[in-house]
Amino acid sequence: MRSAIYFATQLWINISRNFLMSAAAMSTSVISLLTLGIFLIMVYNINKLSNEMVSQIEIRAFMKKDIPNLNVANLIENIRRIPQVRNIEYVPPDRALKKLEKDLKLDLTMSAADNPLPPALIIRVHDARHIRQVADQVARMQGVEDLKYGETVLQRVLAVSIAIKFIGFILTILMGIGTLFTIINTIRLTVIARHREIRTMQLVGATSWFIRWPFLLEGIFFGMGGAILSAAILSGGYYFFSSRLLAALPFLLPIVDEAVMVKALFVLLCLCGVLMGIAGSYISVTRFLGEEA
């Protein structure tokens, strides 16, 4: 308890005595974590967009025009047994005709006998990577005359989705490393400014960990403080801009929900800030103590 009080007191002394340096360290941490947070927002929303695009890909199984209702029911039941299938929607010929009229903005009034459109099943899967496997099984079932699922489009969308996620992951890692080095250099400046005091503590027999702890707490303070401030700024900005984007492009731009994004920002940035503060402080002090030795 006595040591904890001493470390907390030293933290306060370090911050108040070197106020300008502490302010510079905090502002640097905020700017670095703001940049990291912007990349996290981009990665989250790009992943949301790519997942939305992939989820829209579906299998359309066309049946014979005069297929009995019992056969349709049996076919639907057989397709439901495929583990990868998420849901099935039956589209009768009259409904397909109405949709075609709406899409083409034409009046194609005709009797059921004259309707050339066959009944169809719209099949959606849990994971788009299994869509070809499901399509092959459905194509072999009795009653299915034709089948379409846009294999070329699917492959392109999946390739783009994987590339976007990979690039986003790499950029996030790079920004995290940049933030870490910023904190390392900031804490190192604080350590250098107190080199005489550290040297005196070493001469009177203070252990390396006893010397490290105030700087580790300082790193945690800068990391956590920078994370909270940057998360608050980004959350406010996300609420402001996302509401306007959704109002302007409600269907063209699916974005991560504000509450989910704000929670993710606070959790991820605070975690990154604390870990980077600890790592940066530890590396800076350890290198300095090694040099002093």
Secondary structure, 3 states (H helix, E strand, C coil): CHHHHHHHHHHHHHHHHCHHHHHHHHHHHHHHHHHHHHHHHHHHHHHHHHHHHHHCCCEEEEECCCCCHHHHHHHHHHHHCCCCEEEEEEECHHHHHHHHHHHHCCCCCCCCCCCCCCCEEEEEECCHHHHHHHHHHHHCCCCEEEEECCHHHHHHHHHHHHHHHHHHHHHHHHHHHHHHHHHHHHHHHHHHHCHHHHHHHHHCCCCHHHHHHHHHHHHHHHHHHHHHHHHHHHHHHHHHHHHHHHHHCCCCCCCCCHHHHHHHHHHHHHHHHHHHHHHHHHHHHHHHHHHHC
